[in-house]
Structures are given as structure tokens and as C-alpha cells.
Amino acid sequence: MKKMTFLAAALFVAPALAGAQSPSPSPAPTQAPAPSAAEPKADKAEKAKGELVKVDATAKTITIKGADGVETEFAYTATTEVPGASDGVAGLATKSGSKVTVHFTSDMGKKTATKIEVGDKKTS
């Protein structure tokens, strides 16, 4: 009778032990969802050329007018480069009418200047 009890116990315990030792199936790796085409995202660096219309130091923006007559506003930061200007972007306030090239990035519809190159004033 002892052999039969031991054998019966072994039959119940063996599958449980075997299941405990086998590796559990790992969950499938999750993939990040692909960005939606309608979702605005940070774009690569771009540039725009035009005439400097105004600098708003309070709002930290500059506005330029392109050759097509359309005015575009760009935000700027303390890290925006302005080669040749000792006062940075604030020094551009006196350069209204100058030709400029604005290097910028777009993020969620906001254009932020990373570098502003200033040329000569427009001649009539």
C-alpha cells in the first residue's frame, strides 16, 4: 500500500515539478506605435531668407518678409546664434530692412531660430 501511495503521489507531483522547471513563455516584445502622419513632429533644420521686419525682445520673436511678400515669425532663444552681432538677437533691432537668413526648426507648428545670418540692408 505504501508503494501505491508513493507512486500515486509521484504521478501528481512529477507534472507539477516538470511545469515549474520549464521556462514560461516570454511575452512577445512590444513595438512602439508608428508615428501617425497627422501627428506634428520635430522637423529637420530648415532655412528661410528674407528682409528683417521687426524684432520683439519681449516676446522673443523676429519677423521676416520673404521674396513673395509673406511675413513669417520665428521664436528665438538665448542659444540662437547671430554671427557678427555683439548683442545677439537683441542687436538686430536696429537692422530692420536687412537681408537675413534664418536657420530654424519646426516643432508642433512653432518655428524656432537656431542661427540668424545678417546681410546688407535692402537697396531700393
Contacts in CASP RR format, 6 or more apart in sequence:
PFRMAT RR
TARGET T0000
AUTHOR 0000-0000-0000
METHOD contacts of the structure
MODEL  1
MKKMTFLAAALFVAPALAGAQSPSPSPAPTQAPAPSAAEPKADKAEKAKG
ELVKVDATAKTITIKGADGVETEFAYTATTEVPGASDGVAGLATKSGSKV
TVHFTSDMGKKTATKIEVGDKKTS
35 41 0 8 1.000
40 107 0 8 1.000
40 108 0 8 1.000
40 109 0 8 1.000
41 107 0 8 1.000
42 105 0 8 1.000
42 106 0 8 1.000
42 107 0 8 1.000
43 105 0 8 1.000
43 106 0 8 1.000
43 107 0 8 1.000
44 105 0 8 1.000
45 103 0 8 1.000
45 104 0 8 1.000
45 105 0 8 1.000
45 114 0 8 1.000
46 103 0 8 1.000
46 104 0 8 1.000
46 105 0 8 1.000
46 106 0 8 1.000
47 101 0 8 1.000
47 102 0 8 1.000
47 103 0 8 1.000
47 104 0 8 1.000
48 64 0 8 1.000
48 66 0 8 1.000
48 72 0 8 1.000
48 74 0 8 1.000
48 101 0 8 1.000
48 102 0 8 1.000
48 104 0 8 1.000
49 66 0 8 1.000
49 67 0 8 1.000
49 99 0 8 1.000
49 100 0 8 1.000
49 101 0 8 1.000
49 102 0 8 1.000
50 64 0 8 1.000
50 65 0 8 1.000
50 66 0 8 1.000
50 67 0 8 1.000
50 99 0 8 1.000
50 100 0 8 1.000
50 101 0 8 1.000
51 64 0 8 1.000
51 65 0 8 1.000
51 66 0 8 1.000
51 97 0 8 1.000
51 98 0 8 1.000
51 99 0 8 1.000
51 100 0 8 1.000
51 122 0 8 1.000
52 62 0 8 1.000
52 63 0 8 1.000
52 64 0 8 1.000
52 92 0 8 1.000
52 95 0 8 1.000
52 96 0 8 1.000
52 97 0 8 1.000
52 98 0 8 1.000
52 99 0 8 1.000
52 100 0 8 1.000
52 118 0 8 1.000
53 63 0 8 1.000
53 64 0 8 1.000
53 65 0 8 1.000
53 71 0 8 1.000
53 96 0 8 1.000
53 97 0 8 1.000
54 62 0 8 1.000
54 63 0 8 1.000
54 96 0 8 1.000
55 61 0 8 1.000
55 62 0 8 1.000
55 63 0 8 1.000
55 89 0 8 1.000
55 90 0 8 1.000
55 91 0 8 1.000
55 92 0 8 1.000
55 93 0 8 1.000
55 96 0 8 1.000
56 62 0 8 1.000
56 63 0 8 1.000
57 89 0 8 1.000
57 90 0 8 1.000
57 93 0 8 1.000
60 75 0 8 1.000
60 76 0 8 1.000
60 77 0 8 1.000
60 89 0 8 1.000
61 73 0 8 1.000
61 74 0 8 1.000
61 75 0 8 1.000
61 76 0 8 1.000
62 73 0 8 1.000
62 74 0 8 1.000
62 76 0 8 1.000
62 89 0 8 1.000
62 92 0 8 1.000
62 100 0 8 1.000
62 102 0 8 1.000
62 113 0 8 1.000
62 116 0 8 1.000
63 71 0 8 1.000
63 72 0 8 1.000
63 73 0 8 1.000
63 74 0 8 1.000
64 71 0 8 1.000
64 72 0 8 1.000
64 74 0 8 1.000
64 100 0 8 1.000
64 102 0 8 1.000
65 71 0 8 1.000
65 72 0 8 1.000
66 72 0 8 1.000
72 111 0 8 1.000
73 111 0 8 1.000
74 102 0 8 1.000
74 104 0 8 1.000
74 111 0 8 1.000
74 112 0 8 1.000
74 113 0 8 1.000
75 110 0 8 1.000
75 111 0 8 1.000
75 112 0 8 1.000
75 113 0 8 1.000
76 89 0 8 1.000
76 112 0 8 1.000
76 113 0 8 1.000
76 116 0 8 1.000
77 112 0 8 1.000
79 114 0 8 1.000
80 88 0 8 1.000
80 89 0 8 1.000
80 112 0 8 1.000
80 113 0 8 1.000
80 114 0 8 1.000
80 115 0 8 1.000
80 116 0 8 1.000
81 114 0 8 1.000
81 115 0 8 1.000
81 116 0 8 1.000
82 88 0 8 1.000
82 89 0 8 1.000
82 91 0 8 1.000
82 92 0 8 1.000
82 115 0 8 1.000
82 116 0 8 1.000
82 118 0 8 1.000
83 115 0 8 1.000
83 117 0 8 1.000
84 118 0 8 1.000
85 91 0 8 1.000
85 92 0 8 1.000
85 118 0 8 1.000
89 113 0 8 1.000
89 116 0 8 1.000
92 98 0 8 1.000
92 100 0 8 1.000
92 116 0 8 1.000
92 118 0 8 1.000
95 118 0 8 1.000
95 121 0 8 1.000
97 121 0 8 1.000
97 122 0 8 1.000
98 118 0 8 1.000
98 119 0 8 1.000
98 120 0 8 1.000
98 121 0 8 1.000
98 122 0 8 1.000
99 118 0 8 1.000
99 119 0 8 1.000
99 120 0 8 1.000
99 121 0 8 1.000
99 122 0 8 1.000
100 116 0 8 1.000
100 117 0 8 1.000
100 118 0 8 1.000
100 119 0 8 1.000
101 116 0 8 1.000
101 117 0 8 1.000
102 113 0 8 1.000
102 115 0 8 1.000
102 116 0 8 1.000
102 117 0 8 1.000
103 113 0 8 1.000
103 114 0 8 1.000
103 115 0 8 1.000
103 116 0 8 1.000
103 117 0 8 1.000
104 111 0 8 1.000
104 112 0 8 1.000
104 113 0 8 1.000
104 114 0 8 1.000
105 111 0 8 1.000
105 112 0 8 1.000
105 114 0 8 1.000
106 112 0 8 1.000
END
